Amino acid sequence: MNTIYIDPRLEALSTFVMDLDLCQVRLYNNASFPWVMLIPNTKVIEIVDLSEVDQQTLMKEICLTSSVMRQLYNPKKLNVASLGNAVPQMHVHVVARYEKDGAWPRPVWYSGVESAYTPDEMAKQIVSIKNMFEQLKM
């Protein structure tokens, strides 16, 4: 695992899954939505602050992560966003959405729809996500 700085708010809201070439993959601690974050292993605030090579790597990792989420969760829509209004450290959310989820069609942020993973559910999600990354990276 790469040792990178993660804003304490991001760390409190998520759980480590794995490292990619540029980003750490973290599972968002809200079981209401299949939701992961990508956090680059470099201190930047905006995508344009990354080197050109890192921008390309980030895009590849966003696409790979999106494919993982599609394969695992078969969503109606994927929400991919880097907002950073509350936490300026650069991070990208990838959220699987469904017409029947509790926030549809509104954004998941501050939707009031939130449930906690049990430790077993969390462990199962992490294993599933890691396994799908491994399958798709081959």
trRosetta pair geometry for C-beta under 8 A, 3 or more apart (Angstrom, degrees):
i j d omega theta_ij theta_ji phi_ij phi_ji
1 16 7.1 16 -135 -175 138 145
1 19 5.7 156 -134 -28 54 124
1 24 7.9 50 -161 -119 90 111
2 19 5.0 125 4 -124 98 147
2 24 6.6 -130 59 -72 108 102
2 41 5.0 -28 131 -122 153 138
4 24 6.1 -151 41 -26 136 130
4 39 7.1 166 106 119 141 109
4 41 4.4 -121 -87 -137 139 71
4 42 7.8 -68 -138 -40 119 26
5 43 6.1 15 54 -80 128 103
5 89 7.8 -137 114 -126 95 141
6 10 5.2 -114 175 83 96 116
6 11 4.7 115 111 -62 119 99
6 24 7.2 -70 -77 61 123 150
6 26 8.0 104 -138 -55 148 151
6 39 6.0 46 -113 146 99 163
6 89 7.3 145 -151 127 45 164
7 10 4.6 83 65 7 90 104
7 11 6.9 -164 89 -8 44 87
7 87 5.1 161 94 -163 158 116
7 88 7.9 136 -76 54 152 59
7 89 4.3 -166 -27 3 120 139
8 11 5.4 -54 -142 40 35 115
8 12 6.1 37 158 -22 68 105
9 12 5.8 -52 -145 35 29 110
9 13 6.4 18 157 -12 62 113
9 86 7.2 -132 141 135 155 102
9 87 4.9 -153 80 -90 128 125
10 13 5.9 -67 -147 43 30 105
10 14 6.1 -21 169 21 67 119
10 26 7.3 103 162 69 97 164
10 37 6.9 -138 -160 116 108 163
10 39 6.5 108 158 -89 152 142
10 87 5.6 145 -51 162 94 163
10 89 6.4 -86 -18 67 142 129
10 91 6.1 163 -120 -51 141 163
11 14 6.8 -88 -137 55 20 83
13 28 6.3 -17 146 -145 93 76
13 29 5.7 -150 180 27 45 105
14 26 3.7 63 149 148 134 122
14 27 6.1 159 -161 77 83 40
14 28 5.2 -47 -99 -101 93 43
14 29 5.9 -149 -93 -20 31 87
14 37 5.7 -73 -98 27 160 125
15 26 6.2 154 68 -164 31 82
15 27 4.9 -19 58 58 91 95
15 29 6.3 98 -19 -73 95 94
15 122 6.3 50 35 -170 168 120
15 126 7.0 -77 112 -78 120 123
16 24 6.8 -55 -130 178 86 116
16 25 8.0 89 -164 83 52 58
16 26 5.8 -44 -96 -107 35 83
17 25 4.3 -58 66 106 117 98
17 26 6.0 180 1 -106 91 24
17 27 5.4 104 -58 -29 113 90
17 36 6.9 -30 -3 -133 152 119
17 126 5.3 -160 -121 -138 80 85
17 129 5.3 -44 -157 98 140 136
17 130 6.2 -164 175 -62 91 87
18 24 7.7 -177 98 -156 33 59
18 25 5.1 7 57 47 73 114
18 129 7.6 -165 6 115 113 102
18 130 5.4 125 -43 -108 135 93
18 133 6.4 -152 62 55 152 163
19 23 7.6 -178 -154 101 57 40
19 24 5.5 -36 -104 -106 70 67
19 25 7.3 -165 -88 12 18 80
19 41 7.6 39 -146 -65 109 129
20 23 5.0 14 50 58 112 75
20 24 7.6 -164 21 -84 75 19
20 25 6.3 79 -21 -33 101 102
20 38 7.5 -22 26 -137 133 107
20 61 5.0 127 119 -125 159 123
20 64 7.4 145 -125 78 145 143
20 133 7.8 -122 -85 -160 99 136
21 57 5.8 -106 94 -164 120 127
21 61 7.1 -142 45 -70 88 120
22 40 5.4 -32 156 -129 96 82
22 41 6.2 -153 -179 17 44 94
22 42 7.8 -47 -164 2 86 102
22 54 5.8 133 -128 -147 134 82
22 57 4.4 128 -35 124 136 125
22 58 5.8 -94 101 -72 156 65
22 61 5.8 -127 50 -22 108 150
23 38 4.0 8 172 -173 156 93
23 39 5.8 133 -157 60 88 33
23 40 5.3 -53 -93 -85 78 45
23 41 6.8 -161 -101 -23 25 79
23 58 6.9 91 -42 -118 119 73
23 61 5.2 144 21 147 123 159
23 92 7.7 -50 -124 33 155 108
24 38 7.4 150 70 -156 43 48
24 39 4.8 -21 55 61 95 95
24 41 6.5 106 -29 -72 90 85
25 36 5.8 -7 -169 -179 91 128
25 37 7.5 152 -156 78 45 48
25 38 6.1 -21 -98 -99 63 68
25 65 6.8 179 -114 -107 116 118
25 129 7.1 -166 141 148 136 129
25 133 7.4 -146 -1 -76 169 150
26 36 6.5 150 77 -162 43 74
26 37 4.8 -17 62 59 98 96
26 38 8.0 177 21 -80 77 23
26 39 6.4 23 -1 -2 119 115
27 35 7.3 100 -166 84 58 63
27 36 5.7 -44 -101 -104 48 79
27 122 7.1 155 97 -153 146 81
27 125 5.8 109 -136 119 153 124
27 126 6.1 -103 -19 -82 144 79
27 129 6.7 -168 -76 -6 110 161
28 33 7.5 -8 81 81 129 97
28 35 3.8 -41 42 108 130 111
28 36 6.4 -151 -9 -95 86 21
28 37 6.0 98 -62 -23 93 99
28 93 7.4 31 -56 -134 140 98
28 95 7.8 -17 23 -94 149 93
29 116 7.0 -4 166 -132 93 70
29 117 6.5 -110 -151 13 67 106
29 122 7.9 -2 -122 -110 78 120
30 33 5.9 15 107 37 108 87
30 35 6.0 10 61 39 99 141
30 108 7.7 144 101 169 153 124
30 113 8.0 86 178 112 124 72
30 114 5.2 -76 -135 -134 107 79
30 115 6.9 92 -167 48 63 49
30 116 7.9 -55 -117 -92 40 38
31 115 4.6 -67 64 93 99 93
31 116 6.2 32 2 124 115 13
31 117 4.5 144 -66 -71 115 69
31 121 6.3 21 -115 132 134 144
32 101 7.0 107 159 -164 88 102
32 102 6.1 -52 -171 27 127 124
32 103 7.9 90 137 -14 128 106
32 108 7.9 163 97 -149 111 111
32 113 4.8 173 165 146 160 94
32 114 5.7 -108 -4 -112 134 23
32 115 4.9 118 -54 19 87 91
33 95 5.4 4 153 -161 131 104
33 96 6.7 172 -179 63 79 68
33 97 7.1 -8 -142 -91 114 61
33 101 6.2 56 -94 -156 90 145
33 103 7.6 -26 -64 22 129 124
33 108 5.4 -36 -21 -125 167 145
33 113 7.6 83 -33 111 104 116
34 69 6.2 149 127 -147 122 95
34 72 6.9 175 -158 103 151 114
34 73 4.3 -124 23 -88 167 156
34 75 7.2 -136 54 -64 123 117
34 95 7.1 140 87 -159 59 52
34 96 3.9 8 68 35 112 121
34 125 7.9 -171 -127 -143 83 119
35 93 6.7 -18 -166 -165 97 97
35 94 7.3 162 -151 84 49 50
35 95 4.6 1 -109 -110 89 83
35 96 7.3 -128 -65 22 54 71
35 108 7.1 -158 -93 125 140 168
36 65 6.3 -133 86 -167 132 120
36 68 8.0 -4 19 92 154 126
36 69 7.0 -142 18 -75 113 113
36 93 7.7 155 87 -154 41 50
36 94 5.3 -10 64 59 86 98
36 129 6.8 134 -78 -140 139 145
37 91 5.1 6 -177 175 116 117
37 92 6.6 149 -159 75 63 45
37 93 5.6 -30 -100 -97 79 58
37 94 7.5 171 -91 17 28 74
38 58 7.4 138 129 -149 138 82
38 61 5.9 136 -144 129 148 119
38 62 6.6 -118 19 -84 159 68
38 65 6.0 -117 -56 -42 123 163
38 91 6.6 163 79 -160 48 65
38 92 4.4 -7 53 55 102 101
38 94 7.0 50 -15 -12 101 111
39 89 7.1 19 -146 134 108 114
39 90 7.4 133 -147 97 61 67
39 91 4.7 -20 -95 -108 79 98
40 44 6.2 -4 75 35 141 111
40 50 6.7 -126 -129 -94 167 122
40 54 6.9 63 -145 -180 135 121
40 58 6.5 -36 -81 -94 115 113
40 90 5.6 -3 25 96 115 120
40 91 7.8 -145 8 -90 72 51
42 50 7.1 120 72 -114 134 83
42 54 6.8 -39 24 -139 145 157
43 89 7.4 -70 -141 -132 67 93
44 47 7.8 95 129 -93 133 18
44 49 3.9 170 -156 97 111 123
44 50 5.6 -62 -52 -63 178 70
44 90 4.6 1 90 -6 85 141
45 49 5.9 82 45 -7 66 155
45 84 6.8 124 -174 179 75 155
45 88 5.1 -19 -136 163 104 100
45 89 7.0 -84 -107 -115 58 25
45 90 5.8 161 -160 -49 11 88
46 49 4.8 110 61 -10 74 101
46 84 7.8 -132 -86 43 61 164
46 90 6.5 -146 -48 -90 8 112
47 50 5.9 -41 -171 13 47 114
47 55 6.3 86 171 -121 90 94
47 58 6.7 -161 -138 101 98 161
47 82 6.3 109 -44 80 108 163
47 90 6.8 140 -66 -143 51 127
48 55 7.8 26 -106 -93 34 130
49 90 7.2 -145 54 -54 120 141
50 54 3.9 -125 -180 97 110 117
50 55 4.8 149 93 -61 118 72
50 58 6.3 61 110 -19 178 137
50 90 7.7 159 -49 171 104 173
51 54 4.5 90 52 11 80 103
51 55 7.0 -136 94 -9 40 85
52 55 5.5 -49 -148 31 33 115
52 56 6.6 32 153 -16 63 103
53 56 5.8 -56 -155 36 32 110
53 57 6.4 31 149 -18 66 107
54 57 5.3 -51 -142 39 37 113
54 58 6.1 44 154 -25 66 102
55 58 5.7 -50 -148 33 29 114
55 59 6.6 30 153 -19 62 103
56 59 5.8 -52 -151 33 32 111
56 60 6.6 33 151 -17 64 104
57 60 5.7 -54 -151 37 34 112
57 61 6.2 30 152 -16 67 108
58 61 5.7 -60 -147 40 31 109
58 62 6.2 35 153 -22 67 103
58 92 7.4 131 -174 -20 106 145
59 62 5.6 -49 -145 33 32 113
59 63 6.4 30 155 -16 64 105
60 63 5.8 -57 -150 39 30 110
60 64 6.2 31 152 -19 66 107
61 64 5.5 -48 -140 38 34 113
61 65 6.1 36 157 -19 65 107
62 65 5.8 -56 -146 40 27 111
62 66 6.2 31 153 -22 63 107
62 80 6.2 82 -171 -159 114 137
62 92 5.9 -65 -100 138 106 160
62 94 7.0 169 -151 -74 71 123
63 66 5.6 -51 -145 35 30 114
63 67 6.5 33 153 -19 63 103
64 67 5.7 -55 -153 35 31 112
64 68 6.5 36 148 -21 64 103
64 133 7.1 62 154 -134 112 81
64 136 6.2 150 -156 118 86 129
64 137 7.1 39 -151 -81 134 78
65 68 5.4 -48 -150 32 35 116
65 69 6.5 34 152 -17 65 104
65 94 5.0 167 130 2 118 168
66 69 5.7 -54 -148 37 32 110
66 70 6.4 34 152 -20 65 105
66 78 5.4 83 -144 166 97 167
66 80 6.4 -33 -85 -72 117 131
66 94 5.8 -133 -80 -147 65 132
67 70 5.6 -52 -146 36 32 113
67 71 6.2 31 157 -18 65 107
67 136 5.5 145 112 -148 125 153
68 71 6.0 -59 -148 38 27 109
68 72 6.2 13 161 -8 64 114
68 129 6.4 63 165 -151 131 72
68 132 4.6 121 -144 117 87 120
68 133 5.6 -4 -98 -73 138 67
68 136 6.1 -124 -75 12 78 150
69 72 6.1 -62 -140 44 26 103
69 73 5.6 -30 -179 29 65 117
69 75 6.8 -9 145 -2 100 124
69 78 6.0 111 97 -116 135 118
69 94 5.6 -152 -32 142 150 114
69 95 8.0 142 -154 158 153 5
69 96 4.9 -166 176 -61 110 105
70 73 7.1 -80 -121 55 13 76
70 74 6.8 58 -174 -93 54 36
70 75 6.7 -91 -108 28 57 87
70 78 6.8 -58 -65 -57 89 128
70 96 7.7 170 -78 -107 40 110
71 74 7.9 -2 -169 -58 11 67
71 132 5.5 165 87 -153 128 127
71 135 7.9 -153 145 83 164 129
71 136 7.0 -162 -8 -63 155 124
72 96 7.9 -118 82 -53 92 155
72 128 5.9 106 -133 149 127 115
72 129 6.8 -23 -65 -91 164 61
72 132 5.4 -80 -57 -55 107 163
73 96 4.1 11 103 -162 148 173
75 78 5.8 119 74 -68 139 65
75 96 3.6 -158 -61 -164 135 87
75 97 5.4 78 -172 47 126 42
75 98 6.0 -116 -143 -62 74 73
76 97 6.0 -70 59 103 91 75
76 98 5.1 116 0 -122 109 45
76 99 5.4 78 -36 -26 169 82
77 97 4.6 -24 70 66 89 112
78 94 6.4 -13 -174 -166 109 83
78 95 7.0 145 -162 73 57 47
78 96 6.2 -31 -105 -101 71 53
78 97 7.0 170 -98 16 19 89
79 93 6.9 -11 113 113 95 105
79 94 7.5 161 83 -153 56 34
79 95 4.3 -12 58 59 104 102
79 97 5.6 68 -18 -27 103 126
79 107 7.4 136 -152 -131 157 73
79 108 7.1 178 59 -3 157 111
80 92 6.6 4 -172 177 83 106
80 93 7.0 176 -145 88 36 61
80 94 5.3 4 -105 -106 80 73
80 95 7.9 -170 -69 23 39 68
81 92 7.0 165 84 -155 30 65
81 93 5.0 -9 60 53 83 103
81 95 7.9 -13 18 9 101 108
82 90 6.7 3 -162 -157 126 73
82 91 6.7 169 -130 85 85 38
82 92 4.7 -43 -74 -97 97 72
82 93 7.4 170 -78 12 44 72
83 86 7.8 35 107 14 113 80
83 93 7.6 -3 5 7 96 120
83 109 7.7 -23 22 -55 165 158
84 87 6.2 -88 -139 85 58 56
84 88 5.0 65 177 -130 106 38
84 89 7.2 -160 -128 59 106 32
84 90 6.7 -26 -84 -101 138 40
84 91 7.1 140 -80 37 89 76
87 91 7.1 4 100 23 118 127
95 108 5.6 -138 -168 0 163 148
97 101 5.9 -106 -154 20 64 144
97 104 6.4 133 -180 -91 104 97
97 108 7.6 -138 -93 -51 104 111
98 101 4.6 114 57 -29 85 95
98 104 6.6 -87 93 -57 48 140
99 104 5.3 153 -149 166 32 163
99 105 7.8 -13 -125 -76 65 83
100 104 6.8 21 5 22 8 146
101 104 4.9 111 57 -28 79 103
101 113 7.2 110 159 147 87 162
102 111 6.8 131 109 135 93 126
102 113 3.6 156 93 -118 128 139
103 106 5.0 -101 173 73 83 90
103 107 6.9 -58 158 101 131 25
103 108 5.1 143 62 -104 166 54
103 111 3.7 -28 -109 -155 121 159
103 113 4.9 -126 -48 19 94 140
106 111 5.9 147 101 -113 117 108
107 110 7.8 33 96 46 103 77
107 111 6.8 -155 97 -61 56 106
108 111 5.4 -72 -157 -8 35 132
108 113 7.1 -87 -147 64 74 111
111 114 7.9 146 70 -40 84 81
117 121 4.4 -144 -162 91 87 111
117 122 4.0 111 127 -63 139 86
117 125 6.9 -81 -127 6 145 138
118 121 4.5 93 48 6 79 103
118 122 6.9 -144 86 -7 39 87
119 122 5.6 -55 -147 36 31 114
119 123 6.3 30 156 -18 65 106
120 123 5.8 -54 -146 37 30 110
120 124 6.3 31 155 -19 64 108
121 124 5.7 -56 -147 37 30 112
121 125 6.3 31 155 -20 65 106
122 125 5.9 -55 -150 34 29 111
122 126 6.5 28 154 -19 64 107
123 126 5.8 -55 -149 35 31 112
123 127 6.4 29 155 -17 65 106
124 127 5.9 -56 -148 37 30 109
124 128 6.3 30 155 -19 65 109
125 128 5.7 -58 -147 38 30 111
125 129 6.2 28 157 -18 66 108
126 129 5.9 -56 -146 37 28 109
126 130 6.3 27 157 -17 64 108
127 130 5.9 -56 -145 39 29 110
127 131 6.1 28 157 -19 65 110
128 131 5.9 -58 -146 38 27 110
128 132 6.3 23 158 -16 63 108
129 132 6.0 -59 -148 37 28 107
129 133 6.5 32 153 -20 64 104
130 133 5.8 -55 -152 33 31 112
130 134 6.5 29 153 -18 65 106
131 134 5.7 -55 -151 36 32 112
131 135 6.4 32 152 -20 66 105
132 135 5.5 -49 -145 35 36 112
132 136 6.2 24 160 -10 67 109
133 136 6.2 -66 -145 44 26 101
133 137 6.0 27 159 -24 66 113
134 137 5.9 -55 -139 33 26 111
134 138 7.1 36 159 -32 58 100
135 138 6.4 -56 -167 15 29 112
